[in-house]
Amino acid sequence: MAIVGRSGIGKSTILNLIFRLYDPIDGTIEIDGQNIKNLNFDFRKEITIVSQTPYIFNGSVMENLKYGNP
């Protein structure tokens, strides 16, 4: 699944709620019918964020690739 859309529609807000950086004022956030307040944080391992702004460190392409997985 991917969350995509133009700037300002709430993509970051949804991620902040999923990661429980803050809780919703009203309602619940559920994953597979389970309230995320009742889940341990292991589910975070299954989520990847791809920023709209690419970040490349000084160095070769290979050095940049090895940064994430030596």
mmCIF file as Biopython writes it, N, C-alpha, C and O atoms, coordinates in Angstrom:
data_model
#
loop_
_atom_site.group_PDB
_atom_site.id
_atom_site.type_symbol
_atom_site.label_atom_id
_atom_site.label_alt_id
_atom_site.label_comp_id
_atom_site.label_asym_id
_atom_site.label_entity_id
_atom_site.label_seq_id
_atom_site.pdbx_PDB_ins_code
_atom_site.Cartn_x
_atom_site.Cartn_y
_atom_site.Cartn_z
_atom_site.occupancy
_atom_site.B_iso_or_equiv
_atom_site.auth_seq_id
_atom_site.auth_asym_id
_atom_site.pdbx_PDB_model_num
ATOM 1   N N  . MET A ? 1  ? 0.848   -1.146 0.000  1.0 0.0 1  A 1 
ATOM 2   C CA . MET A ? 1  ? 0.000   0.000  0.000  1.0 0.0 1  A 1 
ATOM 3   C C  . MET A ? 1  ? 0.905   1.222  0.000  1.0 0.0 1  A 1 
ATOM 4   O O  . MET A ? 1  ? 2.017   1.175  0.526  1.0 0.0 1  A 1 
ATOM 5   N N  . ALA A ? 2  ? 0.449   2.280  -0.568 1.0 0.0 2  A 1 
ATOM 6   C CA . ALA A ? 2  ? 1.185   3.539  -0.580 1.0 0.0 2  A 1 
ATOM 7   C C  . ALA A ? 2  ? 0.227   4.677  -0.257 1.0 0.0 2  A 1 
ATOM 8   O O  . ALA A ? 2  ? -0.950  4.641  -0.617 1.0 0.0 2  A 1 
ATOM 9   N N  . ILE A ? 3  ? 0.744   5.670  0.418  1.0 0.0 3  A 1 
ATOM 10  C CA . ILE A ? 3  ? -0.014  6.889  0.685  1.0 0.0 3  A 1 
ATOM 11  C C  . ILE A ? 3  ? 0.649   7.978  -0.147 1.0 0.0 3  A 1 
ATOM 12  O O  . ILE A ? 3  ? 1.780   8.381  0.123  1.0 0.0 3  A 1 
ATOM 13  N N  . VAL A ? 4  ? -0.062  8.443  -1.153 1.0 0.0 4  A 1 
ATOM 14  C CA . VAL A ? 4  ? 0.486   9.444  -2.064 1.0 0.0 4  A 1 
ATOM 15  C C  . VAL A ? 4  ? -0.528  10.571 -2.240 1.0 0.0 4  A 1 
ATOM 16  O O  . VAL A ? 4  ? -1.723  10.395 -2.000 1.0 0.0 4  A 1 
ATOM 17  N N  . GLY A ? 5  ? -0.038  11.708 -2.655 1.0 0.0 5  A 1 
ATOM 18  C CA . GLY A ? 5  ? -0.933  12.823 -2.929 1.0 0.0 5  A 1 
ATOM 19  C C  . GLY A ? 5  ? -0.176  14.133 -2.927 1.0 0.0 5  A 1 
ATOM 20  O O  . GLY A ? 5  ? 1.006   14.193 -2.587 1.0 0.0 5  A 1 
ATOM 21  N N  . ARG A ? 6  ? -0.875  15.167 -3.310 1.0 0.0 6  A 1 
ATOM 22  C CA . ARG A ? 6  ? -0.240  16.472 -3.396 1.0 0.0 6  A 1 
ATOM 23  C C  . ARG A ? 6  ? 0.063   17.004 -1.999 1.0 0.0 6  A 1 
ATOM 24  O O  . ARG A ? 6  ? -0.427  16.487 -0.995 1.0 0.0 6  A 1 
ATOM 25  N N  . SER A ? 7  ? 0.858   18.016 -1.966 1.0 0.0 7  A 1 
ATOM 26  C CA . SER A ? 7  ? 1.287   18.633 -0.712 1.0 0.0 7  A 1 
ATOM 27  C C  . SER A ? 7  ? 0.094   19.179 0.065  1.0 0.0 7  A 1 
ATOM 28  O O  . SER A ? 7  ? -0.796  19.814 -0.501 1.0 0.0 7  A 1 
ATOM 29  N N  . GLY A ? 8  ? 0.092   18.922 1.365  1.0 0.0 8  A 1 
ATOM 30  C CA . GLY A ? 8  ? -0.908  19.508 2.249  1.0 0.0 8  A 1 
ATOM 31  C C  . GLY A ? 8  ? -2.180  18.715 2.449  1.0 0.0 8  A 1 
ATOM 32  O O  . GLY A ? 8  ? -3.115  19.227 3.066  1.0 0.0 8  A 1 
ATOM 33  N N  . ILE A ? 9  ? -2.264  17.469 1.950  1.0 0.0 9  A 1 
ATOM 34  C CA . ILE A ? 9  ? -3.518  16.722 2.098  1.0 0.0 9  A 1 
ATOM 35  C C  . ILE A ? 9  ? -3.544  15.802 3.316  1.0 0.0 9  A 1 
ATOM 36  O O  . ILE A ? 9  ? -4.566  15.170 3.582  1.0 0.0 9  A 1 
ATOM 37  N N  . GLY A ? 10 ? -2.423  15.714 4.071  1.0 0.0 10 A 1 
ATOM 38  C CA . GLY A ? 10 ? -2.445  14.958 5.314  1.0 0.0 10 A 1 
ATOM 39  C C  . GLY A ? 10 ? -1.626  13.682 5.346  1.0 0.0 10 A 1 
ATOM 40  O O  . GLY A ? 10 ? -1.786  12.874 6.261  1.0 0.0 10 A 1 
ATOM 41  N N  . LYS A ? 11 ? -0.753  13.481 4.369  1.0 0.0 11 A 1 
ATOM 42  C CA . LYS A ? 11 ? 0.067   12.259 4.361  1.0 0.0 11 A 1 
ATOM 43  C C  . LYS A ? 11 ? 0.924   12.159 5.624  1.0 0.0 11 A 1 
ATOM 44  O O  . LYS A ? 11 ? 0.974   11.106 6.260  1.0 0.0 11 A 1 
ATOM 45  N N  . SER A ? 12 ? 1.581   13.230 5.979  1.0 0.0 12 A 1 
ATOM 46  C CA . SER A ? 12 ? 2.439   13.224 7.174  1.0 0.0 12 A 1 
ATOM 47  C C  . SER A ? 12 ? 1.608   13.053 8.439  1.0 0.0 12 A 1 
ATOM 48  O O  . SER A ? 12 ? 2.044   12.387 9.378  1.0 0.0 12 A 1 
ATOM 49  N N  . THR A ? 13 ? 0.438   13.635 8.474  1.0 0.0 13 A 1 
ATOM 50  C CA . THR A ? 13 ? -0.443  13.488 9.635  1.0 0.0 13 A 1 
ATOM 51  C C  . THR A ? 13 ? -0.846  12.036 9.821  1.0 0.0 13 A 1 
ATOM 52  O O  . THR A ? 13 ? -0.848  11.533 10.944 1.0 0.0 13 A 1 
ATOM 53  N N  . ILE A ? 14 ? -1.189  11.356 8.733  1.0 0.0 14 A 1 
ATOM 54  C CA . ILE A ? 14 ? -1.555  9.940  8.820  1.0 0.0 14 A 1 
ATOM 55  C C  . ILE A ? 14 ? -0.385  9.120  9.356  1.0 0.0 14 A 1 
ATOM 56  O O  . ILE A ? 14 ? -0.574  8.266  10.222 1.0 0.0 14 A 1 
ATOM 57  N N  . LEU A ? 15 ? 0.820   9.372  8.852  1.0 0.0 15 A 1 
ATOM 58  C CA . LEU A ? 15 ? 1.990   8.633  9.340  1.0 0.0 15 A 1 
ATOM 59  C C  . LEU A ? 15 ? 2.257   8.923  10.808 1.0 0.0 15 A 1 
ATOM 60  O O  . LEU A ? 15 ? 2.585   8.010  11.565 1.0 0.0 15 A 1 
ATOM 61  N N  . ASN A ? 16 ? 2.124   10.166 11.220 1.0 0.0 16 A 1 
ATOM 62  C CA . ASN A ? 16 ? 2.325   10.503 12.632 1.0 0.0 16 A 1 
ATOM 63  C C  . ASN A ? 16 ? 1.319   9.780  13.516 1.0 0.0 16 A 1 
ATOM 64  O O  . ASN A ? 16 ? 1.664   9.352  14.618 1.0 0.0 16 A 1 
ATOM 65  N N  . LEU A ? 17 ? 0.087   9.639  13.055 1.0 0.0 17 A 1 
ATOM 66  C CA . LEU A ? 17 ? -0.919  8.903  13.815 1.0 0.0 17 A 1 
ATOM 67  C C  . LEU A ? 17 ? -0.606  7.411  13.845 1.0 0.0 17 A 1 
ATOM 68  O O  . LEU A ? 17 ? -0.735  6.774  14.890 1.0 0.0 17 A 1 
ATOM 69  N N  . ILE A ? 18 ? -0.197  6.846  12.711 1.0 0.0 18 A 1 
ATOM 70  C CA . ILE A ? 18 ? 0.140   5.420  12.664 1.0 0.0 18 A 1 
ATOM 71  C C  . ILE A ? 18 ? 1.325   5.113  13.579 1.0 0.0 18 A 1 
ATOM 72  O O  . ILE A ? 18 ? 1.327   4.095  14.271 1.0 0.0 18 A 1 
ATOM 73  N N  . PHE A ? 19 ? 2.330   5.990  13.586 1.0 0.0 19 A 1 
ATOM 74  C CA . PHE A ? 19 ? 3.509   5.781  14.436 1.0 0.0 19 A 1 
ATOM 75  C C  . PHE A ? 19 ? 3.268   6.220  15.881 1.0 0.0 19 A 1 
ATOM 76  O O  . PHE A ? 19 ? 4.168   6.130  16.716 1.0 0.0 19 A 1 
ATOM 77  N N  . ARG A ? 20 ? 2.066   6.691  16.171 1.0 0.0 20 A 1 
ATOM 78  C CA . ARG A ? 20 ? 1.659   7.134  17.508 1.0 0.0 20 A 1 
ATOM 79  C C  . ARG A ? 20 ? 2.534   8.251  18.040 1.0 0.0 20 A 1 
ATOM 80  O O  . ARG A ? 20 ? 2.810   8.319  19.238 1.0 0.0 20 A 1 
ATOM 81  N N  . LEU A ? 21 ? 2.970   9.128  17.145 1.0 0.0 21 A 1 
ATOM 82  C CA . LEU A ? 21 ? 3.663   10.328 17.604 1.0 0.0 21 A 1 
ATOM 83  C C  . LEU A ? 21 ? 2.669   11.241 18.301 1.0 0.0 21 A 1 
ATOM 84  O O  . LEU A ? 21 ? 3.044   12.058 19.142 1.0 0.0 21 A 1 
ATOM 85  N N  . TYR A ? 22 ? 1.398   11.096 17.946 1.0 0.0 22 A 1 
ATOM 86  C CA . TYR A ? 22 ? 0.297   11.653 18.723 1.0 0.0 22 A 1 
ATOM 87  C C  . TYR A ? 22 ? -0.942  10.822 18.451 1.0 0.0 22 A 1 
ATOM 88  O O  . TYR A ? 22 ? -1.036  10.145 17.427 1.0 0.0 22 A 1 
ATOM 89  N N  . ASP A ? 23 ? -1.881  10.877 19.365 1.0 0.0 23 A 1 
ATOM 90  C CA . ASP A ? 23 ? -3.100  10.080 19.260 1.0 0.0 23 A 1 
ATOM 91  C C  . ASP A ? 23 ? -4.229  10.931 18.674 1.0 0.0 23 A 1 
ATOM 92  O O  . ASP A ? 23 ? -4.234  12.153 18.821 1.0 0.0 23 A 1 
ATOM 93  N N  . PRO A ? 24 ? -5.177  10.280 18.013 1.0 0.0 24 A 1 
ATOM 94  C CA . PRO A ? 24 ? -6.296  11.038 17.450 1.0 0.0 24 A 1 
ATOM 95  C C  . PRO A ? 24 ? -7.149  11.652 18.548 1.0 0.0 24 A 1 
ATOM 96  O O  . PRO A ? 24 ? -7.291  11.077 19.627 1.0 0.0 24 A 1 
ATOM 97  N N  . ILE A ? 25 ? -7.709  12.809 18.274 1.0 0.0 25 A 1 
ATOM 98  C CA . ILE A ? 25 ? -8.611  13.469 19.229 1.0 0.0 25 A 1 
ATOM 99  C C  . ILE A ? 25 ? -9.920  12.700 19.313 1.0 0.0 25 A 1 
ATOM 100 O O  . ILE A ? 25 ? -10.528 12.607 20.379 1.0 0.0 25 A 1 
ATOM 101 N N  . ASP A ? 26 ? -10.348 12.149 18.185 1.0 0.0 26 A 1 
ATOM 102 C CA . ASP A ? 26 ? -11.607 11.423 18.132 1.0 0.0 26 A 1 
ATOM 103 C C  . ASP A ? 26 ? -11.419 10.187 17.252 1.0 0.0 26 A 1 
ATOM 104 O O  . ASP A ? 26 ? -10.701 10.259 16.254 1.0 0.0 26 A 1 
ATOM 105 N N  . GLY A ? 27 ? -12.035 9.074  17.586 1.0 0.0 27 A 1 
ATOM 106 C CA . GLY A ? 27 ? -11.940 7.866  16.787 1.0 0.0 27 A 1 
ATOM 107 C C  . GLY A ? 27 ? -10.717 7.040  17.126 1.0 0.0 27 A 1 
ATOM 108 O O  . GLY A ? 27 ? -10.020 7.304  18.106 1.0 0.0 27 A 1 
ATOM 109 N N  . THR A ? 28 ? -10.466 6.030  16.296 1.0 0.0 28 A 1 
ATOM 110 C CA . THR A ? 28 ? -9.342  5.126  16.520 1.0 0.0 28 A 1 
ATOM 111 C C  . THR A ? 28 ? -8.603  4.880  15.213 1.0 0.0 28 A 1 
ATOM 112 O O  . THR A ? 28 ? -9.151  5.081  14.129 1.0 0.0 28 A 1 
ATOM 113 N N  . ILE A ? 29 ? -7.360  4.446  15.327 1.0 0.0 29 A 1 
ATOM 114 C CA . ILE A ? 29 ? -6.567  3.990  14.193 1.0 0.0 29 A 1 
ATOM 115 C C  . ILE A ? 29 ? -6.433  2.485  14.362 1.0 0.0 29 A 1 
ATOM 116 O O  . ILE A ? 29 ? -5.981  2.016  15.406 1.0 0.0 29 A 1 
ATOM 117 N N  . GLU A ? 30 ? -6.823  1.724  13.344 1.0 0.0 30 A 1 
ATOM 118 C CA . GLU A ? 30 ? -6.778  0.270  13.433 1.0 0.0 30 A 1 
ATOM 119 C C  . GLU A ? 30 ? -5.980  -0.317 12.281 1.0 0.0 30 A 1 
ATOM 120 O O  . GLU A ? 30 ? -6.011  0.188  11.159 1.0 0.0 30 A 1 
ATOM 121 N N  . ILE A ? 31 ? -5.270  -1.383 12.578 1.0 0.0 31 A 1 
ATOM 122 C CA . ILE A ? 31 ? -4.561  -2.170 11.571 1.0 0.0 31 A 1 
ATOM 123 C C  . ILE A ? 31 ? -5.076  -3.592 11.692 1.0 0.0 31 A 1 
ATOM 124 O O  . ILE A ? 31 ? -4.960  -4.210 12.750 1.0 0.0 31 A 1 
ATOM 125 N N  . ASP A ? 32 ? -5.644  -4.113 10.613 1.0 0.0 32 A 1 
ATOM 126 C CA . ASP A ? 32 ? -6.268  -5.451 10.619 1.0 0.0 32 A 1 
ATOM 127 C C  . ASP A ? 32 ? -7.280  -5.584 11.751 1.0 0.0 32 A 1 
ATOM 128 O O  . ASP A ? 32 ? -7.361  -6.631 12.393 1.0 0.0 32 A 1 
ATOM 129 N N  . GLY A ? 33 ? -8.048  -4.535 11.996 1.0 0.0 33 A 1 
ATOM 130 C CA . GLY A ? 33 ? -9.087  -4.571 13.018 1.0 0.0 33 A 1 
ATOM 131 C C  . GLY A ? 33 ? -8.590  -4.423 14.447 1.0 0.0 33 A 1 
ATOM 132 O O  . GLY A ? 33 ? -9.382  -4.502 15.386 1.0 0.0 33 A 1 
ATOM 133 N N  . GLN A ? 34 ? -7.289  -4.209 14.626 1.0 0.0 34 A 1 
ATOM 134 C CA . GLN A ? 34 ? -6.709  -4.063 15.963 1.0 0.0 34 A 1 
ATOM 135 C C  . GLN A ? 34 ? -6.367  -2.599 16.209 1.0 0.0 34 A 1 
ATOM 136 O O  . GLN A ? 34 ? -5.670  -1.977 15.407 1.0 0.0 34 A 1 
ATOM 137 N N  . ASN A ? 35 ? -6.854  -2.053 17.309 1.0 0.0 35 A 1 
ATOM 138 C CA . ASN A ? 35 ? -6.510  -0.687 17.676 1.0 0.0 35 A 1 
ATOM 139 C C  . ASN A ? 35 ? -5.001  -0.607 17.896 1.0 0.0 35 A 1 
ATOM 140 O O  . ASN A ? 35 ? -4.442  -1.423 18.628 1.0 0.0 35 A 1 
ATOM 141 N N  . ILE A ? 36 ? -4.333  0.367  17.271 1.0 0.0 36 A 1 
ATOM 142 C CA . ILE A ? 36 ? -2.875  0.422  17.386 1.0 0.0 36 A 1 
ATOM 143 C C  . ILE A ? 36 ? -2.416  0.704  18.806 1.0 0.0 36 A 1 
ATOM 144 O O  . ILE A ? 36 ? -1.250  0.475  19.129 1.0 0.0 36 A 1 
ATOM 145 N N  . LYS A ? 37 ? -3.306  1.197  19.663 1.0 0.0 37 A 1 
ATOM 146 C CA . LYS A ? 37 ? -2.937  1.394  21.074 1.0 0.0 37 A 1 
ATOM 147 C C  . LYS A ? 37 ? -2.670  0.055  21.760 1.0 0.0 37 A 1 
ATOM 148 O O  . LYS A ? 37 ? -1.965  -0.001 22.767 1.0 0.0 37 A 1 
ATOM 149 N N  . ASN A ? 38 ? -3.238  -1.024 21.209 1.0 0.0 38 A 1 
ATOM 150 C CA . ASN A ? 38 ? -3.078  -2.356 21.808 1.0 0.0 38 A 1 
ATOM 151 C C  . ASN A ? 38 ? -1.965  -3.163 21.154 1.0 0.0 38 A 1 
ATOM 152 O O  . ASN A ? 38 ? -1.694  -4.285 21.582 1.0 0.0 38 A 1 
ATOM 153 N N  . LEU A ? 39 ? -1.317  -2.624 20.134 1.0 0.0 39 A 1 
ATOM 154 C CA . LEU A ? 39 ? -0.250  -3.343 19.439 1.0 0.0 39 A 1 
ATOM 155 C C  . LEU A ? 39 ? 1.105   -2.956 20.031 1.0 0.0 39 A 1 
ATOM 156 O O  . LEU A ? 39 ? 1.295   -1.837 20.508 1.0 0.0 39 A 1 
ATOM 157 N N  . ASN A ? 40 ? 2.048   -3.917 19.988 1.0 0.0 40 A 1 
ATOM 158 C CA . ASN A ? 40 ? 3.408   -3.541 20.340 1.0 0.0 40 A 1 
ATOM 159 C C  . ASN A ? 40 ? 4.009   -2.829 19.133 1.0 0.0 40 A 1 
ATOM 160 O O  . ASN A ? 40 ? 3.387   -2.794 18.071 1.0 0.0 40 A 1 
ATOM 161 N N  . PHE A ? 41 ? 5.159   -2.282 19.269 1.0 0.0 41 A 1 
ATOM 162 C CA . PHE A ? 41 ? 5.722   -1.448 18.220 1.0 0.0 41 A 1 
ATOM 163 C C  . PHE A ? 41 ? 6.436   -2.240 17.125 1.0 0.0 41 A 1 
ATOM 164 O O  . PHE A ? 41 ? 7.053   -1.636 16.249 1.0 0.0 41 A 1 
ATOM 165 N N  . ASP A ? 42 ? 6.370   -3.580 17.148 1.0 0.0 42 A 1 
ATOM 166 C CA . ASP A ? 42 ? 7.014   -4.398 16.122 1.0 0.0 42 A 1 
ATOM 167 C C  . ASP A ? 42 ? 6.459   -4.130 14.723 1.0 0.0 42 A 1 
ATOM 168 O O  . ASP A ? 42 ? 7.166   -4.301 13.731 1.0 0.0 42 A 1 
ATOM 169 N N  . PHE A ? 43 ? 5.187   -3.708 14.643 1.0 0.0 43 A 1 
ATOM 170 C CA . PHE A ? 43 ? 4.596   -3.466 13.334 1.0 0.0 43 A 1 
ATOM 171 C C  . PHE A ? 43 ? 5.318   -2.340 12.596 1.0 0.0 43 A 1 
ATOM 172 O O  . PHE A ? 43 ? 5.227   -2.254 11.371 1.0 0.0 43 A 1 
ATOM 173 N N  . ARG A ? 44 ? 6.023   -1.488 13.307 1.0 0.0 44 A 1 
ATOM 174 C CA . ARG A ? 44 ? 6.754   -0.391 12.670 1.0 0.0 44 A 1 
ATOM 175 C C  . ARG A ? 44 ? 7.848   -0.900 11.734 1.0 0.0 44 A 1 
ATOM 176 O O  . ARG A ? 44 ? 8.235   -0.204 10.796 1.0 0.0 44 A 1 
ATOM 177 N N  . LYS A ? 45 ? 8.345   -2.103 11.983 1.0 0.0 45 A 1 
ATOM 178 C CA . LYS A ? 45 ? 9.384   -2.691 11.123 1.0 0.0 45 A 1 
ATOM 179 C C  . LYS A ? 45 ? 8.864   -2.935 9.709  1.0 0.0 45 A 1 
ATOM 180 O O  . LYS A ? 45 ? 9.650   -3.042 8.768  1.0 0.0 45 A 1 
ATOM 181 N N  . GLU A ? 46 ? 7.565   -3.021 9.561  1.0 0.0 46 A 1 
ATOM 182 C CA . GLU A ? 46 ? 6.947   -3.331 8.275  1.0 0.0 46 A 1 
ATOM 183 C C  . GLU A ? 46 ? 6.612   -2.078 7.466  1.0 0.0 46 A 1 
ATOM 184 O O  . GLU A ? 46 ? 6.079   -2.184 6.362  1.0 0.0 46 A 1 
ATOM 185 N N  . ILE A ? 47 ? 6.915   -0.903 7.998  1.0 0.0 47 A 1 
ATOM 186 C CA . ILE A ? 47 ? 6.564   0.355  7.339  1.0 0.0 47 A 1 
ATOM 187 C C  . ILE A ? 47 ? 7.831   1.058  6.880  1.0 0.0 47 A 1 
ATOM 188 O O  . ILE A ? 47 ? 8.792   1.185  7.640  1.0 0.0 47 A 1 
ATOM 189 N N  . THR A ? 48 ? 7.827   1.510  5.646  1.0 0.0 48 A 1 
ATOM 190 C CA . THR A ? 48 ? 8.953   2.253  5.085  1.0 0.0 48 A 1 
ATOM 191 C C  . THR A ? 48 ? 8.449   3.599  4.595  1.0 0.0 48 A 1 
ATOM 192 O O  . THR A ? 48 ? 7.366   3.705  4.021  1.0 0.0 48 A 1 
ATOM 193 N N  . ILE A ? 49 ? 9.247   4.613  4.831  1.0 0.0 49 A 1 
ATOM 194 C CA . ILE A ? 49 ? 8.902   5.955  4.378  1.0 0.0 49 A 1 
ATOM 195 C C  . ILE A ? 49 ? 9.863   6.356  3.268  1.0 0.0 49 A 1 
ATOM 196 O O  . ILE A ? 49 ? 11.081  6.263  3.421  1.0 0.0 49 A 1 
ATOM 197 N N  . VAL A ? 50 ? 9.308   6.799  2.160  1.0 0.0 50 A 1 
ATOM 198 C CA . VAL A ? 50 ? 10.107  7.313  1.054  1.0 0.0 50 A 1 
ATOM 199 C C  . VAL A ? 50 ? 9.799   8.796  0.952  1.0 0.0 50 A 1 
ATOM 200 O O  . VAL A ? 50 ? 8.692   9.187  0.584  1.0 0.0 50 A 1 
ATOM 201 N N  . SER A ? 51 ? 10.774  9.608  1.275  1.0 0.0 51 A 1 
ATOM 202 C CA . SER A ? 51 ? 10.587  11.057 1.290  1.0 0.0 51 A 1 
ATOM 203 C C  . SER A ? 51 ? 10.448  11.603 -0.121 1.0 0.0 51 A 1 
ATOM 204 O O  . SER A ? 51 ? 10.943  11.015 -1.083 1.0 0.0 51 A 1 
ATOM 205 N N  . GLN A ? 52 ? 9.771   12.727 -0.229 1.0 0.0 52 A 1 
ATOM 206 C CA . GLN A ? 52 ? 9.653   13.399 -1.527 1.0 0.0 52 A 1 
ATOM 207 C C  . GLN A ? 52 ? 10.972  14.041 -1.928 1.0 0.0 52 A 1 
ATOM 208 O O  . GLN A ? 52 ? 11.210  14.293 -3.109 1.0 0.0 52 A 1 
ATOM 209 N N  . THR A ? 53 ? 11.824  14.304 -0.955 1.0 0.0 53 A 1 
ATOM 210 C CA . THR A ? 53 ? 13.118  14.920 -1.220 1.0 0.0 53 A 1 
ATOM 211 C C  . THR A ? 53 ? 14.202  13.853 -1.112 1.0 0.0 53 A 1 
ATOM 212 O O  . THR A ? 53 ? 14.395  13.278 -0.041 1.0 0.0 53 A 1 
ATOM 213 N N  . PRO A ? 54 ? 14.914  13.579 -2.207 1.0 0.0 54 A 1 
ATOM 214 C CA . PRO A ? 54 ? 15.966  12.560 -2.127 1.0 0.0 54 A 1 
ATOM 215 C C  . PRO A ? 54 ? 17.172  13.070 -1.341 1.0 0.0 54 A 1 
ATOM 216 O O  . PRO A ? 54 ? 17.573  14.228 -1.463 1.0 0.0 54 A 1 
ATOM 217 N N  . TYR A ? 55 ? 17.725  12.196 -0.550 1.0 0.0 55 A 1 
ATOM 218 C CA . TYR A ? 55 ? 18.913  12.547 0.223  1.0 0.0 55 A 1 
ATOM 219 C C  . TYR A ? 55 ? 20.056  11.644 -0.223 1.0 0.0 55 A 1 
ATOM 220 O O  . TYR A ? 55 ? 19.969  10.423 -0.097 1.0 0.0 55 A 1 
ATOM 221 N N  . ILE A ? 56 ? 21.114  12.233 -0.737 1.0 0.0 56 A 1 
ATOM 222 C CA . ILE A ? 56 ? 22.289  11.481 -1.147 1.0 0.0 56 A 1 
ATOM 223 C C  . ILE A ? 56 ? 23.485  12.079 -0.427 1.0 0.0 56 A 1 
ATOM 224 O O  . ILE A ? 56 ? 23.681  13.294 -0.414 1.0 0.0 56 A 1 
ATOM 225 N N  . PHE A ? 57 ? 24.272  11.212 0.164  1.0 0.0 57 A 1 
ATOM 226 C CA . PHE A ? 57 ? 25.456  11.664 0.880  1.0 0.0 57 A 1 
ATOM 227 C C  . PHE A ? 57 ? 26.612  11.841 -0.089 1.0 0.0 57 A 1 
ATOM 228 O O  . PHE A ? 57 ? 26.623  11.242 -1.164 1.0 0.0 57 A 1 
ATOM 229 N N  . ASN A ? 58 ? 27.575  12.654 0.284  1.0 0.0 58 A 1 
ATOM 230 C CA . ASN A ? 58 ? 28.772  12.805 -0.540 1.0 0.0 58 A 1 
ATOM 231 C C  . ASN A ? 58 ? 29.445  11.450 -0.687 1.0 0.0 58 A 1 
ATOM 232 O O  . ASN A ? 58 ? 29.618  10.728 0.295  1.0 0.0 58 A 1 
ATOM 233 N N  . GLY A ? 59 ? 29.819  11.109 -1.889 1.0 0.0 59 A 1 
ATOM 234 C CA . GLY A ? 59 ? 30.466  9.832  -2.153 1.0 0.0 59 A 1 
ATOM 235 C C  . GLY A ? 59 ? 29.885  9.209  -3.404 1.0 0.0 59 A 1 
ATOM 236 O O  . GLY A ? 59 ? 29.050  9.805  -4.084 1.0 0.0 59 A 1 
ATOM 237 N N  . SER A ? 60 ? 30.337  8.003  -3.698 1.0 0.0 60 A 1 
ATOM 238 C CA . SER A ? 60 ? 29.882  7.300  -4.895 1.0 0.0 60 A 1 
ATOM 239 C C  . SER A ? 60 ? 28.483  6.725  -4.667 1.0 0.0 60 A 1 
ATOM 240 O O  . SER A ? 60 ? 27.980  6.693  -3.544 1.0 0.0 60 A 1 
ATOM 241 N N  . VAL A ? 61 ? 27.871  6.274  -5.760 1.0 0.0 61 A 1 
ATOM 242 C CA . VAL A ? 61 ? 26.578  5.606  -5.655 1.0 0.0 61 A 1 
ATOM 243 C C  . VAL A ? 61 ? 26.712  4.369  -4.773 1.0 0.0 61 A 1 
ATOM 244 O O  . VAL A ? 61 ? 25.843  4.113  -3.940 1.0 0.0 61 A 1 
ATOM 245 N N  . MET A ? 62 ? 27.789  3.595  -4.940 1.0 0.0 62 A 1 
ATOM 246 C CA . MET A ? 62 ? 27.994  2.395  -4.134 1.0 0.0 62 A 1 
ATOM 247 C C  . MET A ? 62 ? 28.114  2.741  -2.659 1.0 0.0 62 A 1 
ATOM 248 O O  . MET A ? 62 ? 27.550  2.041  -1.818 1.0 0.0 62 A 1 
ATOM 249 N N  . GLU A ? 63 ? 28.831  3.800  -2.328 1.0 0.0 63 A 1 
ATOM 250 C CA . GLU A ? 63 ? 28.975  4.208  -0.925 1.0 0.0 63 A 1 
ATOM 251 C C  . GLU A ? 63 ? 27.607  4.589  -0.348 1.0 0.0 63 A 1 
ATOM 252 O O  . GLU A ? 63 ? 27.323  4.285  0.810  1.0 0.0 63 A 1 
ATOM 253 N N  . ASN A ? 64 ? 26.763  5.248  -1.139 1.0 0.0 64 A 1 
ATOM 254 C CA . ASN A ? 64 ? 25.437  5.608  -0.678 1.0 0.0 64 A 1 
ATOM 255 C C  . ASN A ? 64 ? 24.589  4.362  -0.457 1.0 0.0 64 A 1 
ATOM 256 O O  . ASN A ? 64 ? 23.846  4.291  0.522  1.0 0.0 64 A 1 
ATOM 257 N N  . LEU A ? 65 ? 24.687  3.379  -1.350 1.0 0.0 65 A 1 
ATOM 258 C CA . LEU A ? 65 ? 23.942  2.145  -1.168 1.0 0.0 65 A 1 
ATOM 259 C C  . LEU A ? 65 ? 24.394  1.383  0.059  1.0 0.0 65 A 1 
ATOM 260 O O  . LEU A ? 65 ? 23.573  0.822  0.785  1.0 0.0 65 A 1 
ATOM 261 N N  . LYS A ? 66 ? 25.699  1.359  0.296  1.0 0.0 66 A 1 
ATOM 262 C CA . LYS A ? 66 ? 26.247  0.647  1.458  1.0 0.0 66 A 1 
ATOM 263 C C  . LYS A ? 66 ? 25.905  1.336  2.776  1.0 0.0 66 A 1 
ATOM 264 O O  . LYS A ? 66 ? 25.956  0.707  3.833  1.0 0.0 66 A 1 
ATOM 265 N N  . TYR A ? 67 ? 25.563  2.603  2.726  1.0 0.0 67 A 1 
ATOM 266 C CA . TYR A ? 67 ? 25.207  3.322  3.954  1.0 0.0 67 A 1 
ATOM 267 C C  . TYR A ? 67 ? 24.028  2.656  4.648  1.0 0.0 67 A 1 
ATOM 268 O O  . TYR A ? 67 ? 24.013  2.530  5.872  1.0 0.0 67 A 1 
ATOM 269 N N  . GLY A ? 68 ? 23.035  2.226  3.863  1.0 0.0 68 A 1 
ATOM 270 C CA . GLY A ? 68 ? 21.849  1.583  4.447  1.0 0.0 68 A 1 
ATOM 271 C C  . GLY A ? 68 ? 22.036  0.116  4.762  1.0 0.0 68 A 1 
ATOM 272 O O  . GLY A ? 68 ? 21.345  -0.422 5.628  1.0 0.0 68 A 1 
ATOM 273 N N  . ASN A ? 69 ? 22.968  -0.550 4.069  1.0 0.0 69 A 1 
ATOM 274 C CA . ASN A ? 69 ? 23.171  -1.976 4.280  1.0 0.0 69 A 1 
ATOM 275 C C  . ASN A ? 69 ? 24.629  -2.319 3.964  1.0 0.0 69 A 1 
ATOM 276 O O  . ASN A ? 69 ? 24.948  -2.721 2.845  1.0 0.0 69 A 1 
ATOM 277 N N  . PRO A ? 70 ? 25.512  -2.157 4.956  1.0 0.0 70 A 1 
ATOM 278 C CA . PRO A ? 70 ? 26.957  -2.380 4.724  1.0 0.0 70 A 1 
ATOM 279 C C  . PRO A ? 70 ? 27.238  -3.786 4.248  1.0 0.0 70 A 1 
ATOM 280 O O  . PRO A ? 70 ? 28.393  -4.137 4.008  1.0 0.0 70 A 1 
#
